[in-house]
Amino acid sequence: MEQIKQILKNKKIYLRDFIAIIVIFFLSLFVEQVLLQWNSFKNEKYEQTFQVSEVQKAENKDGETTYDFLFDGRYVSSIYLIYQSKTDISSRMEVTFYDGYGQKEVMELEDTASFLLGRSAVWVDQKVDSLKLTVENKDADKLNSIIFVNHTVFSWAKFLLVFSVLLLSYLFVSHWTFFGKRPEWMYAMVSVALGMVIILSAHHSFDSWDEQIHYNIAYTDSWVWNYMEYSDAVMSNVEMRVPTGDTLEEEQWIGEWLNQANDTVVLSSQKGRFLRYGQRAYLPQILGLGLGRTLGLSYVVTVFLGKFFNLLFCTAVVACAIHFSKYGKRTLMCVGLLPTTVFLFSSFTYDAFVIALLMLGIALFVTEYLSEEKIQTKRTMVSILAIVVGCFSKAVYIPFLALYWLMPKDKFYRRRQKNLFKAGIFVLLILMFASFVLPLLNNVSSGANVGDYRGGDTSQTSQLSMILGYPLTYTGVLLKSLGTTFASYFIGSKVLANFAYRGIYDGIGYFVVLLTMLFTFVTDFGMTEKIYDAQMKRKIFIMKIWNAVLIFGTACLVWTALYLDFTPVGSMVINGVSPRYYLPLIFPLSLIFINQKVRCSMKLENYQSLIAFLMLIGTGISIYCLMLA
């Protein structure tokens, strides 16, 4: 009888969930198609074309041609320019429209139409009375027509964002007893959902830092053998020749153009068969690009797969860190769901690989260090391997491997075992440091004038000579740089909600993320039921001090590396240090806040669900404002 009741109860739950998903699906469609495009939805749908050759025009003294279009006050969502040209066409628009009170207003718009597309879309969103379109004389004859339209344009990214927020909120509330006990599941669902929104809304010309360079490396290595081909679409991305879309219509047209351009092979060459040491961080992206090409998918979908595989890999690594770590699960969740973190996870870059593996390695170290049992070989080896592999592309973070020097003697069975272990850590540190110190020393000894490949008065040899010749001066420059950027590079919007070329967000979403993160820092450790004795508190205190030293040392390495490579010789400021370089330091920073004095009275399941929900909302708002609004 009890089994029957349980079966009936489960059926009711499944039916409720099914109905909820259907309702959320259609509600998301309603929000995307109606609420977010209300003006276009409530007005008449139409498309009206004016041939430029039939429009009265007048040339002014500045060598420009002005076209006058009279309209009937109907709502216009967008204006399309249709043209044939071998160069980009720049134009100005003076739109006279009726405001909400029926009074005439004037707004000025500017547009640059790429010759590669043959058309351009300008967002108007007004009831238009008349339009003056001004172009240069040499471009005036290249315009064919202008189209006034009102229609809704479906955005997969907006739909997915609304659907994800509603669905995940429902699941976290209605199944809090299930998901509340599995923070790694909540993290993975939020990370993948928001990452897919970023991928779907990303410019085809790439948005992240130096993304075209990272894409080029990943694409080249995605060819398994020593032969590779570059299509016109690939070269356009690598050489940054892809048009930039200002509207959703233009982004769709650019995608169509890239798919067509991918049919034309413009370059084929030989390549090495093996991945170079510093390029192993691209493996997830390489796998996605290679799979897409093997399956014969379109260029746009293949690029999507490259980013998506990077997102899946990094999300899986952080989810493993949350699952296997006994401390800081919620903090790991917060750092993994920071807007900048999700943005990097969803881009072509090696930064995501570094961030994810360092989080896993450090989280496993904390678990191992604070456990009262003897050292666990598997957990320790995975932790060390994660830190080492994560630093393949950026060895400046390798000092965190020195955390393992803190392992107390009672973690080992014999003194000899302890000595061998710490000696091995020392050797690994030396080898990893050598990976970027030896090339520098080689350049110095050979007199090679190596510096910023983009040019400028930069030279590793000359800069190192300045540092060694004036150590106190450089120390002052370094400390000033660290001090003036400390707060903004650890908790500012520049590091927490920075979407590179899409901008930096410092609105309500950023503050939700910031406050949630700080709240988690001071309360997370207090959620553990065990109360530590004096000996354990001493171990924690030692870890805090040593961890602070490593954070400071790593930050110094980051600034010094950029001073050597990207800063003019003898400069009193350091160039090139991006706030994103501090992302791998945020989780180690949280360890300094470890305490059991500040406790949250919430049940653990509710506490974890609340943090996941707040990060979903804060990061979701940030993504909408920077990528979709």
C-alpha positions in Angstrom: 0.0 0.0 0.0 2.8 2.4 0.9 4.5 1.6 -2.4 1.4 2.4 -4.4 1.0 5.7 -2.5 4.6 6.6 -3.3 4.1 5.7 -7.0 1.0 7.9 -7.2 2.8 10.7 -5.4 5.7 10.5 -7.8 3.3 10.5 -10.8 1.7 13.7 -9.4 5.1 15.3 -9.1 6.1 14.3 -12.6 2.8 15.6 -14.0 3.2 18.9 -12.1 6.7 19.3 -13.4 5.6 18.5 -17.0 2.8 21.1 -16.8 5.2 23.6 -15.3 7.7 23.2 -18.0 5.1 23.6 -20.7 3.8 26.7 -19.0 7.3 28.2 -18.6 8.0 27.4 -22.3 5.0 29.4 -23.5 5.5 32.1 -20.9 9.0 32.6 -22.2 7.8 32.8 -25.8 5.3 35.4 -24.6 7.9 37.4 -22.8 10.3 37.3 -25.8 7.8 37.9 -28.6 5.3 40.2 -26.8 6.7 41.9 -23.7 10.2 42.6 -24.9 8.9 43.7 -28.3 5.7 45.3 -27.2 5.7 48.3 -29.5 6.3 46.1 -32.5 3.8 43.5 -31.4 0.8 45.9 -30.8 1.2 47.8 -34.1 0.4 46.7 -37.6 2.9 44.3 -39.3 4.1 45.5 -42.7 7.1 46.0 -45.1 7.2 49.0 -47.4 9.9 49.5 -49.9 11.0 52.8 -51.5 13.2 52.6 -54.6 16.0 55.2 -54.3 15.9 56.0 -58.0 12.2 57.1 -57.6 12.8 59.4 -54.6 13.3 63.1 -55.0 16.8 64.1 -54.0 18.8 67.2 -53.5 22.6 67.6 -53.4 24.0 70.0 -50.8 27.3 72.0 -50.9 29.2 69.5 -48.8 29.1 66.9 -51.6 26.4 64.8 -49.9 23.1 63.6 -51.2 19.9 63.8 -49.1 16.9 61.6 -49.7 13.5 62.7 -48.2 11.0 60.1 -47.3 7.5 61.0 -46.2 5.7 58.5 -44.0 2.2 58.3 -42.6 3.0 58.1 -38.9 2.9 54.3 -38.7 5.2 52.6 -36.2 8.6 51.5 -37.7 10.6 48.9 -35.9 13.6 49.0 -38.3 14.8 50.6 -41.5 16.7 48.4 -44.0 19.2 49.9 -46.5 19.7 47.7 -49.6 22.8 48.5 -51.7 25.6 47.2 -53.9 29.0 48.5 -53.2 32.7 47.5 -52.9 33.3 49.8 -49.9 31.4 50.4 -46.7 28.7 53.0 -46.8 28.3 55.6 -44.0 25.0 57.4 -43.6 23.1 59.8 -41.3 19.4 59.7 -40.6 17.2 62.4 -39.3 14.0 60.8 -38.1 10.9 62.9 -37.3 8.5 60.9 -35.2 5.5 61.2 -32.9 6.1 60.8 -29.2 3.6 59.4 -26.7 1.7 62.7 -26.5 1.4 62.9 -30.3 4.0 65.6 -30.6 6.7 65.6 -33.2 10.3 65.0 -32.1 13.5 64.5 -34.1 16.3 62.0 -33.5 19.5 61.5 -35.3 21.0 58.1 -36.2 24.2 57.1 -37.8 24.9 53.8 -39.6 27.8 52.1 -41.3 26.8 49.5 -43.8 29.3 46.8 -44.6 29.8 46.1 -48.3 30.1 42.4 -47.5 26.4 42.1 -46.6 24.7 44.3 -49.2 22.2 45.4 -46.6 22.0 47.1 -43.2 19.4 47.4 -40.5 18.8 50.4 -38.3 16.7 50.1 -35.1 14.1 53.0 -35.0 11.2 51.9 -32.6 9.1 55.0 -33.3 6.0 56.2 -35.2 7.7 57.9 -38.1 6.5 61.0 -39.9 9.4 61.6 -42.2 13.0 60.6 -42.8 16.0 62.4 -44.2 18.8 60.1 -45.3 22.2 61.6 -46.1 25.1 59.9 -47.8 28.1 61.0 -49.6 27.7 61.5 -53.4 30.1 58.7 -54.2 27.9 56.3 -52.2 24.5 57.7 -53.2 24.4 55.8 -56.5 25.2 52.5 -54.8 22.0 52.6 -52.7 19.2 50.6 -54.3 16.3 50.9 -51.9 15.2 51.7 -48.4 12.6 49.5 -46.6 10.5 50.5 -43.6 9.4 47.4 -41.6 7.6 46.5 -38.5 7.9 42.9 -37.3 9.1 41.0 -34.3 12.5 39.3 -34.6 12.9 36.1 -32.6 16.0 36.0 -30.4 17.1 32.6 -29.2 19.3 34.1 -26.7 16.6 36.2 -25.0 14.2 33.3 -25.1 16.8 31.0 -23.5 17.6 33.5 -20.8 14.0 34.0 -19.8 13.3 30.2 -20.0 16.4 29.3 -18.0 15.7 31.8 -15.2 12.1 30.8 -14.9 12.7 27.0 -15.1 15.7 27.0 -12.8 13.9 29.2 -10.3 11.0 26.7 -10.3 13.2 23.7 -9.9 15.2 25.3 -7.0 12.0 26.2 -5.2 9.8 23.2 -5.9 12.6 20.6 -5.5 14.8 22.4 -2.9 15.1 19.2 -0.9 16.8 17.5 -3.9 18.8 20.3 -5.5 19.6 22.0 -2.1 21.7 18.9 -1.2 23.5 19.0 -4.6 25.2 22.4 -5.1 27.3 21.0 -7.9 24.1 20.2 -9.9 22.7 23.7 -9.3 26.0 25.3 -10.3 26.3 23.2 -13.5 22.7 23.9 -14.6 23.1 27.7 -14.1 26.5 27.8 -15.7 25.6 25.9 -18.8 22.3 27.8 -19.2 23.8 31.2 -18.9 26.9 30.2 -20.9 24.7 29.1 -23.8 22.9 32.5 -23.7 26.2 34.3 -24.0 27.3 32.0 -26.9 24.0 32.6 -28.8 24.2 36.3 -28.3 27.9 36.7 -29.1 29.0 38.8 -32.1 30.3 36.6 -35.0 33.4 38.9 -34.9 34.1 37.7 -31.4 33.8 39.7 -28.1 36.4 38.4 -25.7 40.0 39.6 -25.2 42.1 38.7 -28.3 39.5 36.0 -29.1 40.5 36.0 -32.8 44.0 34.9 -31.8 42.8 32.1 -29.5 40.3 31.0 -32.2 43.1 30.8 -34.7 45.2 28.6 -32.5 42.3 26.3 -31.6 41.2 26.1 -35.3 44.7 25.2 -36.5 45.1 22.5 -33.9 41.7 21.1 -34.6 43.1 19.6 -37.8 44.3 16.2 -36.6 47.1 15.6 -39.2 49.7 17.9 -40.5 47.5 19.4 -43.2 44.9 22.2 -42.7 42.7 24.5 -44.8 41.5 28.0 -44.1 38.2 29.1 -45.6 37.3 32.7 -46.3 35.1 32.7 -43.2 38.0 31.5 -41.0 40.4 34.1 -42.4 37.8 36.8 -41.9 37.6 36.0 -38.2 41.3 35.6 -37.8 42.0 38.9 -39.6 39.1 40.7 -37.9 37.3 41.4 -41.2 33.9 40.2 -40.1 31.3 42.9 -40.1 30.0 44.1 -36.8 26.2 43.9 -36.4 24.3 46.6 -34.5 21.0 44.8 -34.6 19.7 41.2 -34.4 18.9 41.3 -38.1 22.4 42.2 -39.0 23.8 39.4 -36.8 21.6 36.9 -38.6 22.8 38.2 -42.0 26.4 38.0 -40.9 25.9 34.4 -39.9 24.5 33.6 -43.3 27.4 35.4 -45.0 29.9 33.4 -42.9 28.3 30.1 -43.8 28.5 31.0 -47.5 32.1 32.3 -47.2 33.1 29.0 -45.5 32.6 27.2 -48.9 35.6 29.1 -50.3 39.1 27.8 -49.4 41.7 30.6 -49.5 44.7 28.9 -47.9 46.0 25.5 -47.2 49.3 24.6 -45.5 51.2 22.2 -43.4 51.2 22.1 -39.7 52.8 20.2 -36.8 51.1 17.1 -35.6 51.5 17.7 -31.9 50.2 20.3 -29.5 52.7 22.7 -28.2 53.2 22.9 -24.4 51.2 26.1 -23.9 48.4 25.2 -26.3 46.9 22.3 -24.3 44.5 24.6 -22.7 42.7 24.8 -26.0 41.9 21.1 -26.1 38.1 21.5 -25.3 37.8 24.1 -28.0 39.8 22.0 -30.4 37.5 19.0 -29.9 34.4 21.1 -30.5 35.7 22.7 -33.7 37.1 19.3 -35.0 33.7 17.6 -34.3 31.7 20.3 -36.1 33.9 20.1 -39.2 33.9 16.3 -39.2 30.1 16.2 -39.0 29.8 18.7 -41.9 28.0 21.3 -39.8 27.8 24.9 -40.9 30.5 27.4 -40.0 28.4 29.2 -37.4 27.3 26.0 -35.7 30.9 24.7 -35.7 32.1 27.9 -33.9 29.2 27.5 -31.5 30.5 23.9 -30.7 34.0 25.2 -30.1 32.8 27.6 -27.4 30.2 25.1 -26.1 32.8 22.4 -25.5 34.9 24.9 -23.6 31.9 25.8 -21.5 31.1 22.2 -20.8 34.7 21.3 -19.8 35.2 24.2 -17.5 31.7 23.8 -15.9 32.4 20.1 -15.3 35.8 20.9 -13.7 34.3 23.4 -11.3 31.3 21.1 -10.6 33.8 18.4 -9.6 35.6 20.8 -7.4 32.3 21.6 -5.6 31.4 17.9 -5.3 34.6 16.6 -4.0 35.5 19.6 -1.8 34.4 19.4 1.9 34.8 23.2 2.4 33.9 26.2 0.4 31.3 24.6 -1.8 29.2 27.7 -2.0 32.2 30.0 -2.5 33.3 27.8 -5.5 29.8 28.1 -6.8 29.9 31.9 -6.5 33.3 32.3 -8.2 32.2 29.9 -11.0 29.1 31.9 -11.6 30.6 35.4 -11.7 29.6 37.1 -14.9 33.2 37.4 -16.1 33.9 33.8 -15.3 30.8 32.5 -17.3 31.7 34.9 -20.1 35.3 33.5 -20.3 34.0 29.9 -20.1 31.8 30.7 -23.2 34.6 32.2 -25.3 37.7 31.1 -27.2 40.4 31.6 -24.6 42.8 29.7 -22.4 41.9 31.8 -19.3 38.8 29.7 -18.6 41.0 26.5 -18.6 43.4 28.1 -16.1 40.6 29.4 -13.8 38.7 26.1 -13.7 41.7 23.9 -13.0 43.2 26.2 -10.4 39.8 26.2 -8.5 39.8 22.4 -8.6 43.4 22.0 -7.4 43.1 24.6 -4.6 39.7 23.2 -3.4 41.1 19.7 -3.2 44.2 21.0 -1.3 42.0 22.7 1.3 40.0 19.4 1.8 43.2 17.4 2.1 44.9 19.9 4.4 42.0 20.2 6.8 41.2 16.5 7.0 42.4 14.6 10.0 43.2 11.4 8.1 46.5 10.5 6.5 47.2 12.1 3.2 45.0 10.6 0.4 47.2 9.8 -2.6 44.5 10.0 -5.3 43.1 13.3 -4.1 46.5 14.9 -3.7 47.7 13.8 -7.1 44.6 15.1 -8.8 45.0 18.4 -7.0 48.6 18.8 -8.0 48.0 17.7 -11.5 45.1 20.2 -11.8 47.3 23.1 -10.7 50.2 22.1 -12.9 48.1 21.5 -16.1 46.1 24.6 -15.4 49.4 26.6 -15.3 50.7 25.3 -18.7 49.5 28.4 -20.4 50.1 30.9 -17.5 52.9 29.7 -15.3 52.6 32.9 -13.2 50.0 31.1 -11.0 52.2 28.2 -10.2 53.2 29.6 -6.7 49.9 28.1 -5.4 51.5 24.7 -5.7 53.6 25.8 -2.7 50.4 25.4 -0.6 51.5 21.8 -0.3 54.5 22.8 1.7 52.0 23.4 4.5 51.2 19.7 4.9 52.0 18.9 8.6 54.1 15.9 9.5 51.2 14.0 11.0 49.7 13.7 7.5 52.5 11.3 6.6 53.4 7.8 7.8 57.1 8.4 7.9 59.4 11.4 8.0 61.1 10.2 4.8 57.7 10.2 3.0 57.2 13.8 4.0 60.6 14.9 2.9 60.3 13.2 -0.5 56.8 14.7 -1.0 57.9 18.3 -0.3 61.1 17.8 -2.4 58.9 16.7 -5.3 56.7 19.8 -4.9 59.9 21.9 -5.0 61.1 20.3 -8.2 57.8 20.8 -9.8 57.8 24.5 -8.9 61.3 24.9 -10.3 60.3 23.2 -13.6 57.2 25.3 -14.0 59.0 28.5 -13.2 61.7 27.5 -15.7 59.0 27.3 -18.4 58.8 31.1 -18.5 62.0 32.2 -16.8 64.4 30.3 -19.2 63.0 31.9 -22.4 63.4 35.3 -20.7 67.0 34.5 -19.7 67.7 33.2 -23.1 66.5 36.4 -24.7 68.6 38.4 -22.3 71.8 36.4 -22.8 71.4 36.5 -26.6 70.6 40.2 -26.6 67.3 39.5 -28.5 65.1 42.6 -28.5 61.8 40.8 -27.6 58.8 42.8 -26.5 55.2 43.6 -27.4 54.5 42.1 -30.8 52.2 45.0 -31.5 55.2 47.4 -31.4 56.3 50.2 -29.2 59.4 50.8 -27.1 59.3 47.5 -25.3 62.1 45.1 -24.7 62.5 42.3 -22.2 66.2 42.7 -22.0 66.3 46.4 -21.5 63.4 46.3 -19.1 65.0 43.6 -17.0 68.2 45.7 -16.9 66.2 48.7 -15.6 64.7 46.5 -12.8 68.0 45.1 -11.8 69.7 48.5 -12.0 67.0 50.3 -10.0 65.4 47.7 -7.8 64.0 50.2 -5.3 62.4 52.3 -8.0 60.7 49.3 -9.6 59.6 48.1 -6.2 57.8 51.5 -5.7 56.2 51.2 -9.1 55.0 47.7 -8.4 53.6 48.4 -4.9 51.9 51.5 -6.2 50.3 49.5 -9.0 49.2 46.8 -6.6 47.8 49.2 -4.0 45.8 51.5 -6.3 44.1 48.6 -8.0 43.6 46.2 -5.1 39.9 46.8 -4.4 38.8 47.3 -8.1 40.8 44.2 -9.3 39.4 41.9 -6.6 35.8 43.0 -6.1 35.2 45.7 -8.6 33.0 45.5 -11.7 36.1 45.5 -13.8 36.8 41.9 -12.6 33.4 40.6 -11.6 31.3 41.8 -14.6 33.7 42.6 -17.4 32.6 41.4 -20.8 35.7 42.7 -22.7 34.5 44.5 -25.9 30.9 44.3 -24.8 31.6 46.6 -21.8 31.7 46.6 -18.0 28.5 46.3 -16.1 28.1 48.1 -12.7 24.3 48.1 -12.3 22.0 46.2 -10.0 23.1 42.8 -11.3 26.7 43.5 -10.4 25.8 44.5 -6.8 23.7 41.3 -6.4 26.7 39.3 -7.5 29.1 41.2 -5.3 27.0 41.1 -2.1 26.2 37.4 -2.6 29.9 36.7 -3.0 30.9 38.6 0.1 28.1 37.1 2.1 29.2 33.6 1.1 32.9 34.4 1.9 32.1 35.1 5.5 29.4 32.5 6.1 30.3 29.5 4.0 32.8 27.9 6.4 30.5 28.4 9.3 27.9 26.1 7.7 30.0 23.1 8.6 28.7 21.3 11.7 32.0 20.3 13.2 33.6 22.7 15.7 37.4 22.8 15.4 39.7 22.5 18.3 42.7 24.8 19.0 45.1 22.7 16.9 42.8 22.8 13.8 42.4 26.6 14.3 46.1 27.0 14.3 46.4 25.0 11.0 43.8 27.3 9.5 45.6 30.4 10.7 48.9 29.2 9.2 47.1 28.5 5.9 45.6 31.9 5.8 49.0 33.6 6.3 50.7 31.4 3.7 47.9 31.8 1.3 48.0 35.6 1.6 51.7 35.5 0.9 51.1 33.4 -2.3 48.4 35.7 -3.5 50.7 38.7 -3.1 53.6 36.9 -4.7 51.4 35.8 -7.6 50.0 39.3 -8.1 53.6 40.6 -8.2 54.5 38.0 -10.9 51.5 39.0 -13.0 52.4 42.7 -12.9 56.1 42.0 -13.4 55.4 39.8 -16.4 53.4 42.5 -18.0 56.0 45.1 -17.2 58.6 43.1 -19.0 56.5 42.3 -22.1 54.1 45.2 -22.7 55.4 48.3 -20.9 57.8 50.8 -22.5 61.3 50.6 -21.1 61.7 52.6 -17.9 58.1 53.5 -17.6 56.8 54.5 -14.1 53.5 52.7 -14.8 52.8 49.1 -15.7 50.7 48.5 -18.9 48.6 45.6 -20.0 47.4 44.1 -16.6 43.8 43.2 -17.2 41.5 42.7 -14.1 40.6 39.3 -15.4 44.1 38.1 -14.4 42.9 38.3 -10.8 40.0 35.8 -11.3 42.2 32.8 -10.4 43.0 34.7 -7.2 39.5 35.2 -5.9 38.9 31.7 -4.6 42.3 31.7 -2.8 41.3 35.1 -1.4 38.1 33.7 0.1 40.2 31.3 2.2 41.4 34.3 4.2 37.8 34.9 5.3 37.4 31.3 6.8 35.8 31.5 10.2 33.3 29.7 12.3 32.1 32.7 14.3 29.8 34.1 11.6 27.0 31.5 11.1 23.9 31.6 9.0 20.8 30.1 10.8 19.3 28.8 7.5 19.1 25.2 6.7 22.0 24.1 4.5 19.6 23.2 1.6 18.0 26.6 1.7 21.3 28.3 2.1 22.7 26.7 -1.0 19.6 27.2 -3.0 19.5 30.9 -2.1 23.0 31.5 -3.2 22.5 29.6 -6.5 19.3 31.7 -7.1 21.0 35.0 -6.4 23.9 34.3 -8.7 21.4 33.2 -11.4 19.6 36.5 -11.1 22.7 38.7 -10.7 24.6 37.1 -13.6 21.5 36.8 -15.7 20.8 40.6 -15.4 24.5 41.3 -16.2 24.3 39.2 -19.3 21.0 40.8 -20.5 22.3 44.4 -20.0 25.7 43.8 -21.7 24.7 41.2 -24.4 21.0 41.5 -25.2 19.5 44.9 -24.2 
